[in-house]
């Protein structure tokens, strides 16, 4: 009964939200219900009171228009505010924002005092004249062509007052613009609220803006709390949706396995054996397509035409499958057709189409390309089509995971582009394996981790006493007590499943899998790091801080050309969160510049200048690189969505977002010298070097041509130029890849030089003879990225390099670098960065690479772990940078990651050169910031004191806590002390190898160094003696 009541209350909120159609997130229904805030359905009396304060006018026909001649009276008499709640702002000059470069002063009409002693003002109110359109610029504007809404939102952000009401005599718009996040707004139209059908809207108006809602009700039920909690809940929405998208991926794989069985394994099993990565990438591509379509449909970027809605849209398909599931729940797995409809939709998006008055723009690009992963259409690459018999039950389960959240229909309209990226990232980091025995999925211990598929038959073959360790090694899950005993005594796979109990991931494996079935297995990196995205609350301040010195250098009124000539890079792009935020901030500056110096004359009537600015910034200013090609696809889509490029192909920024390893690649000088050493003599100084130069020059010309016509040329023309540039680039890449192949194939310098000489001689001998077939398949073990030839327009300009580099580089320690990367990777990093240490974390090398790619005066703003200012990571990264021309100007040393990820990070901002502005350490102004991220001292390690020599030692390193006994270990890795006592009782000899374990915590926290842990130490015993 309680669930039914809650569902009804949520529906009541969904009803009025459906009527007003908020733009962005304002309030969440679940948050409102939890706070016991519900709209009053008995509103007829209140509606009469409301209409008495309005004037009724005929709107030139049969439509009646209601207007409020006195808004102050509406607030005081209808919403029951008090006189003191509407403060005239003339005396409060701090609420006026002057923008001299735009010749504009922004100011509110009234300010509402806050009931919270920490904040002076709750909200600002701006009243526009008459029925002025909020979404158009004022008529008398001569400089700043921003809409009234954009101006008001700028006022809210500049005054750090996130809540505002924008009013005219026809409507009131509630605007919420919290710092570092996207804004949202709800428009309450007086004419709609005065009509009988508009009573739910009027009830919501009362519920949110009455005196009780703002000043009288309980604090958690007031508007400011509801707005803030709705944003907090949105983080949970992203986290839960990420889990459900991963569940949908498992469902899709199971659906294809079942469909392939109907064809006797003619496609999927062959693909799983021969090209498992294609299978995995195809599956996640299908899900990415679905998420993308859902987002664009909810945002109104897909056609509203009846033909599309009835025969193609995912919303329509979801409604049909829901009806089918209710009518025929037991036969959904025997019904087909939904997958074929999805394939038709995918082809329509890629290739476009026209039917009478329905026109669909061809999007092109790789995401919807039917030839990229032909198995999705039931065929191998050589042709022939037989639609896979993926059941309607599979498609229904997938759509439920993507479209329903806690029993509610999810609105993608309320999600930021960055949150869509988080959904994508949740399904990254897997590989396709085949089960080697009967198997089950075991949950990850990490909240953001992924389940690991465990071979039950293999576990049964282990000695009973060793099974717990084997399980822990494979999954990091530990069993104790009765569960451990059950595992030790298991004789059938079902016994192990029973012992695991709730540790089994039923989304991944509802039942025990048979042998030789394709499965999704997380990679070692995915198991280690889990999955978490970078929310806007992190990207906004990092990007803002990185761009601030750049904007200061350009002066108070930069020209539009100055903005569009900036080059911004994310070297670990992921789904593009940092680039999206950079796009927003640069676009805002570009609009301001147009206001000061005049804007483009070709702005279309159906788009405002901000949309045009977003697109131009994406095309001219932004660059991204990621070693995962799928991530680059995500970034392209994220920017497409963020720029509202509804009339453009997905490929419109392909020239600037490229796949490759940011830390592996050669300079132009190294390529011409055919050597990884920068000072090597030019290779032969003959035809080969000449050809490299010719190719590079041609690449530069083609990319310059692309940039000159990018906003005017047809998509076909742009695609042709890009393909030609890629062909030229491929010739140079082949040259560079031979050098890197020689480096990675040798373990020592001599071996590498020998390989390099072999390839050089073959290149010379086979040139012009058509005999380079011996070399064409020789490649390094990873996709390198040669910055200077990939982005020549960045490095061939005066003062070469990027203006700003931003991002969230991957977190990886020395062991991960050594074991998870390809052989020779650590050596390549040490060669790339002189004076670097093999124990440094990967993030230090990203800092070094970013710093080297900056132009003089450029800035970087990167996220790092706290090790960035410690030990070998510090000496490899920040110390070298600070001693070679870098200046740290802003640092946030400890910041907890929003959401569930238990991660604490640091934000570090550096300028290449001197910094004349403030230097901020944890929001406190300081004179200097050292490589230790401290406000005093130098960058180098302190000198060792010889007088302290041989007075202490580092102790013993157990290299893992599996041999410890500890009752306080919350991670479940250590063994309980009760088990230690049992071992001693069983055999007194065991006590000889068990010792008290004292670590830094005991030394620092206990005056007597009291211990609470024990450790097994076999000293010099061999493995046989230990057993």
N, C-alpha and C positions, 0 to 999 in steps of 0.2 A: 504493500500500500504506500509506504514512504517513497519507494522508487517511482510509483505512478504519479504521486503528488509533485515530486521533483521534476519529472518529465513535463508535466503540465505547466509548471512555473517557467521552465526553460523555454517551452514553446511560446508562452506569453511574451517573453523577451524577443524570441526569434520573429514573432509576428510584427512587432513595431519596427524592429531592425530591418526586416524585409521591406517595409513601407518606405522608410527614410533612406535606405541604401547608403550607409556611411562610406566615406572614402578613407581607407586605411582603418586602423584599429582605434576605437575610442573606448567602448566598454564591452566586456565579455559576458555573455549570459550566465555562465557558470559562476563567475565572480559575483554577479548581482544576486543570484539565488543564495549563494553561500553567505552573503551579507544580509540576507532577508530583506532585500530591496525588490519590490515587485510593483508593476503598474496597477493602478486602481481601475477596475473595469466599470465601476459605477461613476461614470464621468459626465453624465448628461447635464447635471446641475452645474458642474464646473465649466462645462462648455458654454452654457448660457452666460455665466459671468465673464468668460473670456470674450465672447462675441460683443458684449456690451461695451468693451473697451476698444473695439475695432469699428471702422467705417466700411460700409459695403458700397462697392462701385460696380457698375456694369463695365465689362471689359470689351466693349464694342461688339457684342454679340450675345450669345446665350450664357456665356461664362460669367460668374460672379467673382469679383476680386475683392479680397478683404485686406485692409491696410490698417496699421497702428499709427494714429496721428501723434500719439504721445508715448514714447517708449518708456520714459521714466515712470509714468503712471502705470504702465503694464507691469514693470518690475515691482513697484510698491504696492499696488492694489491687488493685482492678480497673483503674483508669486509671493506676495506678503513679505517682501524685504523691508528693512527699516531705512530711514533717511541716511543714517550713518553708513549704510552698506554701499552707497553710491557716492564716492568721494570725487569731487571735481579735481582734475589733475593739473590745473594751471599752476598751483603752488608747488607741485612736485616735479621740478625740472629733471630729476634723475630718471623720470619715466619717459622723457623725450630723447629720441635717438637722432642725432644729426649725421647726415651723410653728405658732407660738403662736396665730394667729388661728383655726386649725383644731383646736387642742389635740391635735396629733399630733407625734410624733418618729419620723422615718424612720431606720432603721439596718440595716446588713447583719449577717449572722451571722459570715461570714468575709470576709477580703480576700486576694486572691492577689497577691503581690509581682510587680512587673514585671522582666523581664530587661533591659529598656531603661533605661539610666541616666537618660534624660530624664523618665521617668514613674515615680512611686513605686509605683503599683498597676496591675496588668494588668486585673483584674476584681473585681467584688463578688459575693458569694454570699449569698442570703437563703433561709433554710429556714423554711417555713410548717408549722404543726402538722398532723399526720395527713395526710389526703388533701384538705386545704383547696382549694377551687376558686379557681384564679388569677383567673378572670374574673368573680368576684363580690366584693362588699365583705365585710370581716370581720363576723362576727355581732355583735360587741360595739361596733360603731361608733355613736357618738351624734351626731357632727358631720359629718365628712367621708365622704361616701357614695361614695368612689372604690374601684375594684376593687383587689385585691392586686397585679395586674399594673401598673395605673396608678400605684400607690404606689411600686412598685419602679422603674418607669421614671422617675418623678419623682426618686427617689434618685440614679439614674445621671446624670441631667441636672444636678442640683444639685451633684453632686460632680465633674462633668466626667470621669467614668470611663464610657466608652460601652459596655463589655462587662459583662454580668452573667449569673448563673445563678440562676433562681428555682426552688426545689425544694420538693417534698413527698415523702411516702413512696410515691407512685405514678409520678412523672415528674420530669424535669428540663427546664426551659425555658431555652434559650439566647436571650438578649435582646441586640440591638445597637441602641443609640440614640445615634448620633453627633450632635454639636452642630449645630444648624441644619438637620437633615434628619429625614425620617420614620424611625420605628423599624421594626425587623423582628424576628420571633422564630420559633424552631423548637422544638416540644415533642417530647421523646423520652419515649415512654410505656414504662414497664418491662414491662408485660404484653405489649405488642406486640413488644418486643425479645426477650422470652423465648420467643416462638413461632417455629416453623420459618419461617413466612412473613415474619417480621419481621427476618430476618437482614440484609437490606440496610440496615435502619434501624440495627441494632446496629453494622454496619460503619461507617456514617456517624458514629455516636456516638463510636466509637473514633478515627476519622479526624480529628475536630474537637477532641476534648476529652482525648485521652490525653496523658500526660507528653511523649511525643515531639512531638505536635502543638503543645503549648504552650511547652515549654522546651528541647527537645533538637534538633529538626530545624533545617534552614537557616532563616534569618530570614524569607526571602520565602515560606517554606512554612508558617509558623506562623499560628495563628488570627488574631491582630490584623492581620497583613499581608493575609491572605486577605479579611477583612471589609472593610478599607479599599480594597483593589484592586477588590473587587466593586462598591463604590460608584463608584469612578473609572470602571470599565467601563460603569456605567449611564449616564454622560454620553455615552459613545460609542454606547450603544444608542439613546439619544434622537436623537443626530445622524444615525445611520444610518437609523433608522426615519423620520425627517423626510424624508430623501432618497427613501426607498422610497414614502412616501405621495405625494410629488410625482410620482414615476414612475407611481404608480397613477392620479393625476389625468390625466396624459398618456394613459394607457391607456384611461381611461374616455371621454375626448373622442374618441379614435380609434374606440372601440367604438360611440359614438353616431353618429359620421360614417358608419361602415359601415352601421349600422342604418337611418339616414336614407336612405342610397342605395338600400336595399331598398324604401323607400317613395317613391322618386323625389324626395327632398328636400322633402317636404311640411311638415315641422315644423322640423327643426333649422336648415336654411339660412334659412328665413324668420325664425326667431328670431335667428340670427346677424346678419342684416341690420338688423332692426328694433329688437331689444332685446338687444344682445350682453351687457349686464351681467346680465340675467336668466339667460342661458345659463351664464355663468361661475358665478354664485352658486348656480344649481341643481346644477351639477357638484360644487362643493365641499360643498354641503349633503349630497349623496348620500354622499360620502366621510366627512364628519363623522358621519353616521348610522352608517356601518359601524364606524368607530373607537369610537364611543360604545357600540354593542352589544357589540363585542368586550371592551371594558373591563368592562361590567356583567356579561357572562356569566362572565368570569374571576373577578370579585369576588363572584359568587353573588347578584347583584341581579336576575337573570332567573329565571323558573320552572325548577325541576328536573323538571317534569312530562314524562312520556314523549312526549306529543303535541307539546309545544314542542320537545323535543330532536330528535325525528325529522323534523318537518315545518317548523320555523321557524328553529331556531338556526343561527348562522353556523358554529359548530363542526361541526355535522352536515352542512351544505352543503359545507364545505371537504373533509370526508372523502369525500363522494360525488364531488365534482369531481376529487379526487386519484385516486380509483379509475378514473373515466372517462378521465382523461388518461393513465393507465398502460395502459388497455385499448384506447383509440381515440385515440392522440395526433394522428393526421393529420386527424381529422374534428371536433375540438373546435369549430372555427369554424363548423361546420354543425349544431351541436347547440344547442338553446335550452330554456329553462325556468328556469335559475338566476336570471335577472333578475326573472322573474315571482314567484319565491319571495321575493326581496328586497322587492319591492313589497308583497307580502302581509304580510311582517314589519313593514315600515314603517307600514302602515295599522293593524296590530294594536297597535303601540306607541302610535300617536296616538289611536285611537278606543277601544282596549280591546276585550275580548271575553270570552266564557264558553263553555266546552264541558264539560259534566258537572262534574267536580271541578277543572277548570282555569279559574282566574279571572285575568284580565289587566287591571290598572288602566289606565284611559285617561290618557295623559300630557299630551295636548293640546299647547299651545305651537307655535311656528313651525317648529321643526326638522323634525318629522315630518309636518307638515301637507301632505296630498296636493294641496291647492288652491293652495299657494304657488308651486310650480314644476310645473305640470301636464305639461310636456313630458317629465318623467321617466317618466310613464305613457303617453307617446305621443300626447298631445293638446294642443291649444291651449286657452286659457282659456275659449273659448266652449262647450266640452263635447265629448263623443264620446271613446271610449276604444278604442285599439288598441295593445296592449302593444308597446313597442319591441322589435324583434328584435335585442337585444343578445346576442351569442353567449355560450355557456358558456366559450369560450376567453378572452373578455374578462374575465368575472367571475372565472375561475380565476386569471388573471394578477394581477388586482387583489387578490384574497384572498391570493395568495402574497406580494405586496409588503407586505400588512398583517399577515400572520400568521407569516411565516418570516424569520429573521434569521441570516445566515451558516450556512444549512442547518439551523438549530434552530427548533423551534416557539416563538414568542415568547409569554411569559406577561405579559399586561397586569396581572396581579395584583401584579407587582413594581414597577410604575410608579407614581410619584406623580401626583396630579391635575395638578400643574404640568407634568409631562412630557407628559401627554396634550395640554395646551395648546400645548406646543412643536410637536407633530405638526400641530395645526390651523394654527398660525402659518406653517408651512412652505409652505402652499398659498395664503397670502394675498398680495395685491399683484400680481395679474395682470389682464389684460383680454383679451377675445376680439377678435381681428382676423381678417381674411381675407387669405390670401396673395395678393400682387400678381404673383407669378411663381413659377417653380419655386424651392423654398426648402429650407433645412436649419437645424437648431438648432446654435448655437455655444456651448460651455460658458462659464460665467462665470469670470473670474479669481479672484473671491472664493470661498472655500471654502463659504460659506453663501449664495452668490448663485444666480441662476437663469439658465438658458440663454436666449439671444436668437435669435429666428428671423430669418434673413438671406435676403433676396431674391437668389438666385444670378443670375437673369437681369438684375436691376438692376446687380449687381456686374460682370457681363460687359460691360454697356454703358459702364462707366467706362473711361477711358483706363488702359491697363495700369499706367502709373507711379503712378496715383492710387488703385489698388485697395487697397493695403495701408492707406493712410490712411482710406479709406472703411470698411474692415473694422474698423479700430481705433476709429473714431468710433462705429460701431454697437455694438461688442461689448467694447471695451477690450482685445481680444486683438491681439497683435503677431506678425507672421511675419518671420523673418529667414533669411538664407542660402538654401538650396535651396528651402525652402517659399515664401519671398517671391518667388523667381524663378519657381516653378511657378505662383503666383497671378498674377504679371504676364503670363505667357505663356498662361494658360488660355483655351480657346476653347469649352468645354462645361461645364455645371454639374458633371459628374462630375470634371472636372479641378480645379475649386475644392475639391470634397470631398476629393479625393486630397491636395491641398496642405494642407488643414486637418488631415487625419489624425486624431490623437487629441483634437483640439479640438472635434470633432463630438460632440454629446450624443445618444447612441443611444437613451436612454430617452425623450427628447422626440421625436426623429425617427429611427426605425430606417432609413427610406429617404427619398429626396428627395420632398418634397411637391409635388403639382401646384398649379396656380393655382386661386384661389377656394376654398380649403379653410379652415375655421375652425381657428385656432391659439391657443395660450396665449402671450401676449407679456407679459413683466414690465413693470410701470410704471416710470417714471423713478425714483420713490422706492424701489421694490424693487431696482432695479439698483444704486442708490447705497448702500443700507443693508444689503442682504442680509436674512437671516432668522436671528434668534437669540432664544431665549426667556430668561426670567429664572428661573434655578433657585432652589430653596429655600435653597441656601447663601448666596444674596444677599438673598432676601426676608426670611428669618428675622431676621437682625441689624438690618436697616433698620426693619422693623415693630416689633421689640422696643425699639429705641432711641427710636422715635417715640412709643410708648405708655408708656414708662417715666415721663415727667413727668406724664402723665395719671393713671396709677395712684398715683403719689406724692401727687398732689393729692387723690385720693379717700380716702387713708388706708390703714392696714394691714388693715382689715376692711370693705371697701365692701359695701353692701347689693346684692342682686341687681338692684334697680331702678336703682341708680347705674350698673351695668355696661350694662344694656339701654337706658339713655338716651343712651349715647355714640353719636356719629355719625362714621363713618369713611368717607373718600372716596378713590377712585383716579380721577383725572381723565383718565387715559389707560389705560383698563382692560385692553385687549388681551384675553387669554384668562382673566384673573382671578387671576393668580398671587398678587398682593399681597393681594387680598381674601380668597383662600383662607387665606393665612397669618394675616391679621388675624382671621379667623373662628376659627382654631385657638387663637390666644393669648387672645382675649376669652372664648371658651368655657371654657378652662381656668380663667380668673379667675371666671367665673360659677359653675362647679362649686364652686370654693373658697368663694364667697360663699354658696352654698346650704348648704355645710358649716357656716359660721359662723352663719347667720341662719335656717336652715331652707329646704328646697327645695320644689319643686312637688309636690303630692300626686297629680298625675295622670300620673306617669311610667308608661308602659306596661310590662308585664311582660317584653316581648321587646326592650326597648331600655334601655341604661343612661343615666345622667344626662348623660354627655358627648355622646352623640348628640342628646339633647334640647336640650342647651345650644348645640351647633353650629347646630341648626335655628333656635332662637330668635335667636341672634346674627345669622344671615344675614337673618332677616326684619325685625329691628328696628334693626340697627346699621350695616349696610353699604350703601354707595352707589357706583355706578360709572357713568362716562360715557366713550364713545369715538365718534369720528367714523365709524367703520366699523360698520354694523349687524351684520355677521357676527361681529365681535369680541364684541359684546354677547351674541349667541346663545351664543358659546363660554363667556363668563363665567357666564352663567346655568347652563349645563350643568356647568361646573367646580364651582360652588357646590352644585349638586344632587348631584353625586358626592361632594363633600367632606363634605356633611352627611348622607349616607346616607338621603336623603329618599325611600326606595323606595315609600312610600305617598302621595307628593305628586305633583301635576302639575309640569311643567317651569316653569309660570308663577308659582310661589309667591313669587318675588322680582321679578316684572316691574315692580312699582311703584318699585323702587330702582335698577334697571340700565337706563339709557336711552341711545339713540343721539343724537349731536350733537357739534358742535365746541366743546370746552371753552373756547376763547379767543374765541368770537364769540357775543354774546348781550347782551341788555339787562336792566337792573334793572327792578323794578316801577315805580320813579319815572320812568325813561326811557320805559317803555311808556305810562304815563299821560300823560306829556308829549308823546308821539308824536315823540320826537327822540332822537338818539344822545348829545346833551349832557345830562349829569346835572342841570344847573342850568336847563334850559329850562322855561318856564312850562307849567302843565298844559294839555293840549290842549282848548281851547274851554270847559273846566270844565262841559261839558254832558253830553248823554246818552251820548256815546261813552266818556268817562272813567268815568262812573257804571257803565256796563255792564262795563268792564274790571274795576272793583273788585268788582262782583257776581260775575263769573266767577271771579276769584281767590279770593274768599271761599268760593265753592262748592267750588272745587278743594281748598282747605284742609280743609273739612268732610269731603269724601269721602275724602281721604287719611288724615285722622285716624280716620275710621270703619274704613278698611282696616287700619290699624295696631292698632286696638282688638280686631278680631276675626280677625286674620290666622291665629292658631293654633287657632281654634275653628270658623270658618265653613267651609261647603262650598266647593269650588273654583269651582263655578258662581256662588255668591254673590260671591266675591272677584272673579271675572272680570267680573261685571256692574258692580260698583262701580268697578273700574279702567277699564272701557270708558266709563262715565259721566264719570269724572274726565278721561279723555282727550278726550272731546267738549267739555267745558267748557274744557279747556286749548287745544284747537284754535282756539277763538274768540279767545282772547287771543294765541295764536301768530300768527294772521293779522294782527292789529293790529301786532305787533312785527316780523313779517317784511316788512311794507310799509316800515317805517322802515329796516330793513337793506337792502332792495332799493334804496331811494333812495340810500343811502350807497355801495353797491358799483357802482351804475350811473353815478355821476359820478366824473370824475377829479380834480376840484378842488372846493373847499368851495362855491363858488357854484353849480356844477352840481348838487351833492348837495342843497343847500337848495332849488333850483328843483324838483327831482324830489320832494322831500319835500312841498313846498307843493301840487304837482299831486295827489299821492296823498291828502293831507289834505282837499283840496277835494272830490275824487271821493268820499271816504269820507263826508263830511258830506252831499253832494248826494244820494247814492244810498241813504243809510240809510233803511230802512223802505219803499223803493219796489221792492224785489226786483231792483234793477238793479246789484247788486254783482258781476255776472258779469265786468265789465271788470277787477276787482281780484283775483278769486279765483286767477288764474293768475300773478299777480305775486309772485315769491318771490326771495329772495337766492340767489346761485349755490352756496350750501352750506347744510347743515342746521345752523342756529344752536341754541344751548342757552341758554335764559333761566333761570338758576339759581333765582331767587327764586320764580318761579311754578311751576317743575317740582318743587322740593322745599320747599314752604312750611313744612313742619314743622321744617325746619332753621333757617330764617331768621325765623320768627315767634316763636320762643321767646325768653325772657329771655337776654341775652348771645347774640345770633344767630351762626350760623356752625357749621362743622364742628369737632369736637374734634381730629381728626387727619387729615392728608392725606398719602397715601403713593403711591409709584408710580415708574414708569420712563418719563418723558416722551420723545417722539421726538427724535432727534438731527437737527438741520437748521441749517445755516448761513444767512447772509444771502442767498446766491445761490440756495439751494434754496427759501427762503421767497419770493423774488422770481419764480422761474421755475416751480417745481413747484406753487405754490398758485394760487388764483384771483386775477384782477386786483383790486387794491384791498386785498388781505390785509395787506401790510406797513403800509399806511396805517391799517387798522383796528386793528392792534396798537399803533401809535404813539398813536392816539387813546385806546385802552383804557388804556394805561399812560403817564401823563404822565412827562416827563423820561426817556423811553426813546430809544434810539438805533437808527437804521435798520440799523446793522451788527451788532446783537446777534443771537446765536443764538436759536433758538426756545425753548430750554430756559429762558432768562432770563424769557421771558414766562410760561412755565408756573409758574416760581417766584413771579412777581408775582401771577398769578391765584390760585394756591394760597394765598398769604399773605393776599390780600384776602378769600378765602372762609372763612378761619379765624375762630373766635370768639376773644375775648380769653382768653389762656392756652392756646390751642390750639397744636398742633405740626405741623410737616411734616417728612417724611423722604423725599427724592427722590434718584434717581440722576441724575447729570449728567456731561457730558464735562468734561475739565480746564479748558476755556475758561470755566467758570462763575466762576472767580476771576480772569479776565484781561480787560483792555481794555474794549470797549464792552459786552460781555456782562456783565461784573462791574458796571459802572456802572449798567446798565439793571436788573439783577436784585438781587444781594446788597447792593450799595452803597445802593440806594434802600430796600431792606427794613431794613437795619441803622440807617438814619437816620430811619426811620418806625416805630419801635417793635419791631422784630424783634431777637432775640438768637440768634446761632449758638452752639449748645451742644455739638455733636458733628460731627466731620468725619473722613472717611477720604479722603485726597487722591488716592491711586493704588491701584486695585484691578483686577487683570487679570480679564477675564471668563472664567468657567469654560468649558471645551470649546474648540471650534475658532475661535470668533469672536475675531479679533485686535483687541480693543477694551480700552482702559484707561479706567476711569471713576472718578468721585468720588461719595462718599455725603455728603450735607449734611443736617443736622438743625437746624431753627430753631423757636423758640417765639415766639409773638406776645405780647410783654410781657417781663417780667424772668424770669431763670432763677436759682433759688437753689441748684441742685445743681452737680455737677462739670461742667467743660467739658473735653471730650476731643478732642485733635487727634492723629490717627494713634495712638490708644491711649495717649497721654501726657497727663497732667493739666496744664492751662494755666489762666492767669487770665482770658484773653480770646481770642477768635478774631475776626479782622477780616474784612472783605469780600474781602480778598486771600487768605483762608484761611491766615493767618499768626498767630502767637501774640503779635505785638506790632504797634504802629503803628495808624494810623487807617484809615478806610474810603475816603477820597478819594484821587485821584491826587496824587502829589507835585508841588509847584510846579516849573515849568520854570525852569532857571537861565539868565538873560539873558546871562551871560558866555559860555555855550556856543553862542550863536546863530551860525548860518552856519559852524559848524566841521565839520559832517558832513551827508550827505544820505542819503536812504533807498535809493538805488540804483535800478536798473531792475527792473521787474516783468515777467517773460515771460508770466505768466498761463497756466501750463501748461508741462510739461516736454517737449512734443512737438518743440520746436525745439532741444533740447539733445543733445549727444553725450557719453555717459558709459558707461564699461565697468563701473562698479560698481553701476549701477541694477538692482536685483533685481525691480522691478515690470514691466520690459519696455516702459516708455514711452519712455525715451530711446533714441537711435540709437547703435550702437557707434562708437567713434572710428575704427575701420578704414573705416567707410563715409564718414566725414568726409574721410579721406585720399584715398579714391577720388574723391570729388567735387572735391577740390582738384587732383588729378592730371588729372582729366578736363577741368577748366576752371580756370585759375589765378585767374580773376576771382572765383570762389567764395570764395577766401580773404579777399577784401575785406569780406565780411559775416559772417565767423566770428571770434568773440572768446573769449578766456579768460573763464570764468564763475566768479566768486568769491561764495560765499554765507556765511551766518553760521557754518557748520561750519568753513569754511576759515579764517575770521578768528579763531575761538575756539580751534581745535585746532592750527594751524600757526604757529610763530613768524615765518615769512617769508610767510605767507598763500599757500602753494603751492597751485596749483589742479590739479584732475584732470578738470574738465569744460570743455566749450566750448558756446557758444550762438550761434545765428544771429540777427543783428540787422540788419534791413533799414532801420533808421533811419526816414527819411521817404519811402521809395520806395512808390509805389502798387502795387496788386496785379499790374497788367500788367507793370510793371518787374521785379517779383520772379520772375515766371515766365520 
